[in-house]
Amino acid sequence: MKTHKEQSRIQVIDWLLRMIKGMMLGSGAILPGVSGGALAAVFGLYEPLIVFLSDITNDFVKRVMYFLPVGVGGILGVFVLAYPLDYGLQYYPVHVLWAFIGAIIGTLPSLYREAGKHGRTRGHIILALTVAIVMFFILFWSNENLNLHVGQNFFTWLLAGAIFASGFIVPGLSPSNFLIYLNLYQPLTEGIRLLDFSILIPVAIGAVLCIFLFAKAVRYLLNIAYATVFHFVFGVVIASTTIIAPSSELYSGFTFLNYAVVLLLFFAGLALGLWMGKLEDTYKYSFERLPALHMKA
């Protein structure tokens, strides 16, 4: 039988481990190409999180205390990466964006395997290709004909928070490339770095609202149409990734060395994405282990 001192030591270690997991989760979730939901599954947090959100009133205090160190670590992890990402996007956008694109492409095999885990039909493949093509042309047309420098206001940051949180409730979905497309990613990382609460507060509100409003619905959809949802997500990810490639004017003054560094960073991002995908495939919780979470009437 463990002594009180030994039990206290185990509890402290467990608390610290959950905080470290939260730091890795926060650092990874802010990187394009990385899914917060998939990382949560890797670290064994997705299942308890979904159960908590599905029945928020059950053991509320106990579950909040369980996720407290995860939340603390997640906030620390986000702030650790905010400065280098903000600096890189301001001064080396081509280099950073191609590294991001490499990371996103690297995760696609894992996302494809996840989409077909419960089987796929020709219709699912057609759905993914159709969504990718249609979304690409919609995004391309919008990029050419609309002003995508979205006005930054309270409601915009609410939307950004909701987009960011979507990666936690749909494993495999990386929301950061959508924020890049809307030209909100760099202002968001800058806001995090500068502790701009006019950005941080609405982003937090939007994220919380998204999680509590849609987590159960998304889980329900995954229960009844898993392959359809994931093949749709797969198509959207492909389209949103191709559209964030740097525009030609950003290459002005580039030398051979610049192109070589960009190529190196692309393959480094690709390797990171492949590694993360392998990690997810190896360690993540299977959805089959999760209880069916049906919408209450």
C-alpha positions as CSV (number, residue, x, y, z in Angstrom):
1,M,0.0,0.0,0.0
2,K,1.4,3.4,-1.0
3,T,2.1,5.9,1.7
4,H,0.6,9.4,1.6
5,K,3.9,10.8,0.6
6,E,4.2,8.4,-2.4
7,Q,0.7,9.1,-3.5
8,S,1.3,12.9,-3.3
9,R,4.5,12.4,-5.4
10,I,2.6,10.4,-8.0
11,Q,-0.1,13.0,-8.2
12,V,2.4,15.8,-8.7
13,I,4.2,13.8,-11.5
14,D,0.8,13.1,-13.1
15,W,-0.1,16.8,-13.0
16,L,3.2,17.8,-14.5
17,L,2.9,15.1,-17.2
18,R,-0.5,16.5,-18.2
19,M,0.9,20.0,-18.3
20,I,3.7,18.9,-20.6
21,K,1.2,17.1,-22.8
22,G,-0.8,20.4,-22.9
23,M,2.4,22.3,-23.9
24,M,3.0,19.9,-26.7
25,L,-0.7,20.2,-27.7
26,G,-0.6,24.0,-27.7
27,S,2.7,24.2,-29.6
28,G,1.5,21.7,-32.2
29,A,-2.0,23.0,-32.6
30,I,-0.7,26.5,-33.7
31,L,1.3,24.9,-36.5
32,P,-0.3,24.6,-39.9
33,G,-0.6,20.9,-40.9
34,V,-1.1,19.7,-37.3
35,S,-4.5,18.8,-36.0
36,G,-5.2,19.6,-32.4
37,G,-7.7,16.8,-32.2
38,A,-5.2,14.3,-33.5
39,L,-2.6,15.4,-31.1
40,A,-5.1,15.2,-28.2
41,A,-5.7,11.6,-29.3
42,V,-2.0,10.9,-29.5
43,F,-1.6,12.0,-25.9
44,G,-4.7,10.2,-24.7
45,L,-6.7,13.3,-24.1
46,Y,-9.3,13.2,-26.9
47,E,-11.4,10.5,-25.3
48,P,-11.8,12.1,-21.9
49,L,-12.3,15.5,-23.6
50,I,-15.1,14.3,-25.8
51,V,-16.8,12.5,-22.8
52,F,-16.5,15.7,-20.8
53,L,-18.0,17.9,-23.5
54,S,-20.7,15.4,-24.2
55,D,-22.0,15.5,-20.6
56,I,-20.6,18.7,-19.1
57,T,-22.5,18.5,-15.8
58,N,-21.3,15.0,-14.9
59,D,-18.4,15.1,-12.4
60,F,-17.8,18.7,-13.5
61,V,-15.3,19.7,-10.8
62,K,-13.3,16.5,-11.1
63,R,-13.0,16.8,-14.8
64,V,-12.1,20.5,-14.7
65,M,-9.3,19.7,-12.3
66,Y,-8.1,16.9,-14.6
67,F,-7.9,19.3,-17.6
68,L,-6.6,22.3,-15.6
69,P,-2.8,21.4,-16.1
70,V,-3.6,20.6,-19.7
71,G,-5.0,24.0,-20.2
72,V,-2.1,25.7,-18.4
73,G,0.4,23.8,-20.6
74,G,-1.6,24.5,-23.7
75,I,-1.5,28.3,-23.1
76,L,2.3,28.1,-22.4
77,G,2.8,26.1,-25.6
78,V,1.0,28.6,-27.8
79,F,3.0,31.5,-26.4
80,V,6.3,29.6,-26.9
81,L,5.8,29.5,-30.7
82,A,3.9,32.8,-31.2
83,Y,7.1,34.9,-31.5
84,P,9.1,32.9,-34.0
85,L,6.0,32.3,-36.2
86,D,5.0,36.0,-36.1
87,Y,8.6,37.0,-37.0
88,G,8.9,34.5,-39.8
89,L,5.7,35.4,-41.5
90,Q,6.6,39.1,-41.4
91,Y,10.1,38.8,-42.7
92,Y,10.4,35.4,-44.4
93,P,6.9,34.6,-45.6
94,V,7.9,32.5,-48.6
95,H,10.2,30.3,-46.5
96,V,7.6,29.9,-43.7
97,L,4.6,29.2,-46.0
98,W,6.5,26.5,-48.0
99,A,7.5,24.9,-44.7
100,F,3.9,25.0,-43.7
101,I,2.7,23.5,-47.0
102,G,5.3,20.7,-46.6
103,A,4.0,19.9,-43.1
104,I,0.4,19.9,-44.3
105,I,1.2,17.6,-47.3
106,G,3.1,15.3,-44.9
107,T,-0.1,14.7,-42.8
108,L,-2.3,13.9,-45.8
109,P,-1.4,10.2,-45.9
110,S,-2.4,9.8,-42.3
111,L,-5.6,11.8,-42.9
112,Y,-6.4,9.6,-45.9
113,R,-5.9,6.4,-43.9
114,E,-8.1,7.9,-41.1
115,A,-10.8,8.7,-43.6
116,G,-10.9,5.1,-44.8
117,K,-10.5,3.4,-41.5
118,H,-14.0,2.1,-41.5
119,G,-14.0,1.4,-45.3
120,R,-14.5,3.7,-48.3
121,T,-16.4,3.4,-51.5
122,R,-15.8,4.9,-54.9
123,G,-18.3,7.5,-54.0
124,H,-16.2,8.7,-51.1
125,I,-13.2,9.1,-53.4
126,I,-15.4,11.1,-55.8
127,L,-16.6,13.2,-53.0
128,A,-13.1,14.1,-51.8
129,L,-12.0,14.9,-55.4
130,T,-15.1,17.0,-56.1
131,V,-14.8,18.9,-52.8
132,A,-11.1,19.6,-53.5
133,I,-11.8,20.9,-57.0
134,V,-14.9,22.9,-56.2
135,M,-13.3,24.4,-53.1
136,F,-10.1,25.2,-55.0
137,F,-11.9,27.2,-57.6
138,I,-14.1,29.0,-55.1
139,L,-11.0,29.9,-53.0
140,F,-9.0,30.9,-56.1
141,W,-11.9,33.0,-57.4
142,S,-12.3,34.7,-54.1
143,N,-8.5,35.3,-53.9
144,E,-8.6,37.0,-57.3
145,N,-11.8,38.9,-57.0
146,L,-12.5,39.6,-53.3
147,N,-10.5,41.5,-50.7
148,L,-9.4,38.7,-48.4
149,H,-7.7,40.9,-46.0
150,V,-10.6,40.4,-43.6
151,G,-11.3,43.4,-41.4
152,Q,-10.0,42.7,-37.9
153,N,-12.7,43.3,-35.4
154,F,-14.4,41.6,-32.5
155,F,-16.6,39.4,-34.7
156,T,-13.7,38.5,-37.0
157,W,-11.7,37.2,-34.1
158,L,-14.7,35.3,-32.8
159,L,-14.7,33.5,-36.2
160,A,-10.9,33.0,-36.0
161,G,-11.4,31.4,-32.6
162,A,-14.1,29.1,-33.9
163,I,-11.9,28.1,-36.8
164,F,-9.0,27.4,-34.5
165,A,-11.1,25.3,-32.2
166,S,-12.5,23.2,-35.1
167,G,-9.2,21.4,-35.3
168,F,-9.7,20.0,-31.8
169,I,-13.2,18.6,-32.4
170,V,-12.4,17.1,-35.9
171,P,-9.2,15.1,-35.7
172,G,-7.2,15.4,-38.8
173,L,-8.4,19.0,-39.6
174,S,-5.7,21.7,-39.5
175,P,-7.4,25.1,-39.1
176,S,-4.3,27.2,-39.4
177,N,-4.2,27.1,-43.2
178,F,-7.7,28.5,-43.3
179,L,-6.5,31.4,-41.1
180,I,-3.5,31.9,-43.4
181,Y,-5.9,32.1,-46.4
182,L,-8.0,34.7,-44.6
183,N,-4.9,36.6,-43.7
184,L,-5.6,36.2,-40.0
185,Y,-2.9,33.8,-39.0
186,Q,0.0,36.3,-38.7
187,P,-2.1,39.0,-36.9
188,L,-3.2,36.2,-34.5
189,T,0.3,35.1,-33.7
190,E,1.3,38.8,-33.3
191,G,-1.6,39.3,-31.0
192,I,-0.5,36.3,-28.9
193,R,3.0,37.6,-28.8
194,L,2.0,41.1,-27.8
195,L,-0.7,39.9,-25.4
196,D,-3.3,41.9,-27.3
197,F,-6.4,41.2,-25.3
198,S,-8.6,42.8,-28.0
199,I,-7.6,39.8,-30.0
200,L,-7.1,37.1,-27.4
201,I,-10.5,37.6,-25.6
202,P,-12.8,37.2,-28.7
203,V,-10.6,34.4,-30.0
204,A,-11.0,32.5,-26.7
205,I,-14.8,33.2,-26.7
206,G,-15.1,32.0,-30.3
207,A,-13.1,28.8,-29.5
208,V,-15.1,28.0,-26.4
209,L,-18.4,28.6,-28.2
210,C,-17.4,26.4,-31.2
211,I,-16.3,23.5,-28.9
212,F,-19.5,23.6,-26.8
213,L,-21.9,24.2,-29.7
214,F,-20.5,21.7,-32.2
215,A,-18.4,19.1,-30.5
216,K,-21.3,16.8,-29.8
217,A,-22.8,17.4,-33.2
218,V,-19.5,16.6,-34.9
219,R,-19.1,13.4,-32.8
220,Y,-22.7,12.4,-33.7
221,L,-21.9,12.9,-37.5
222,L,-18.7,10.8,-37.1
223,N,-20.8,8.0,-35.5
224,I,-23.3,7.9,-38.4
225,A,-21.2,9.0,-41.4
226,Y,-17.5,8.7,-40.5
227,A,-16.1,8.1,-44.0
228,T,-18.2,10.8,-45.6
229,V,-17.2,13.4,-43.0
230,F,-13.5,12.6,-43.3
231,H,-13.4,12.5,-47.1
232,F,-15.1,15.8,-47.2
233,V,-12.5,17.2,-44.7
234,F,-9.8,15.6,-46.9
235,G,-10.9,17.5,-49.9
236,V,-11.2,20.8,-48.1
237,V,-7.7,20.4,-46.7
238,I,-6.2,19.8,-50.2
239,A,-7.9,22.8,-51.6
240,S,-7.0,25.1,-48.7
241,T,-3.4,24.0,-48.8
242,T,-2.8,24.6,-52.6
243,I,-4.3,28.1,-52.3
244,I,-1.9,29.4,-49.6
245,A,1.2,29.1,-51.8
246,P,3.1,32.4,-51.8
247,S,2.2,34.8,-54.6
248,S,4.8,35.6,-57.3
249,E,5.7,39.1,-56.0
250,L,7.0,37.6,-52.8
251,Y,9.8,36.0,-54.7
252,S,11.3,39.4,-55.8
253,G,15.0,39.5,-55.3
254,F,15.3,35.8,-54.6
255,T,18.7,34.2,-55.3
256,F,19.6,30.5,-55.9
257,L,20.5,30.3,-52.2
258,N,17.0,31.5,-51.3
259,Y,15.3,28.9,-53.5
260,A,17.6,26.2,-52.0
261,V,16.7,27.2,-48.4
262,V,12.9,27.2,-49.4
263,L,13.3,23.7,-50.9
264,L,15.1,22.5,-47.8
265,L,12.4,24.0,-45.5
266,F,9.7,22.4,-47.6
267,F,11.2,18.9,-47.2
268,A,11.8,19.6,-43.5
269,G,8.1,20.5,-43.1
270,L,7.2,17.4,-45.2
271,A,9.3,15.2,-42.9
272,L,7.7,16.7,-39.8
273,G,4.2,16.1,-41.2
274,L,5.0,12.5,-42.1
275,W,6.5,11.9,-38.6
276,M,3.5,13.5,-36.9
277,G,1.2,11.4,-39.1
278,K,3.1,8.2,-38.2
279,L,2.9,9.2,-34.5
280,E,-0.8,9.7,-34.8
281,D,-1.3,6.3,-36.5
282,T,0.8,4.6,-33.9
283,Y,-0.5,6.0,-30.7
284,K,-3.9,7.6,-31.2
285,Y,-7.1,6.3,-29.7
286,S,-9.3,4.5,-32.0
287,F,-12.8,5.9,-32.5
288,E,-14.1,2.4,-32.0
289,R,-13.0,2.7,-28.3
290,L,-15.2,5.8,-27.8
291,P,-18.8,5.3,-26.7
292,A,-21.5,6.4,-29.1
293,L,-22.4,9.9,-28.3
294,H,-25.9,10.6,-29.6
295,M,-27.6,13.9,-29.6
296,K,-30.2,14.3,-26.9
297,A,-33.7,14.9,-28.1
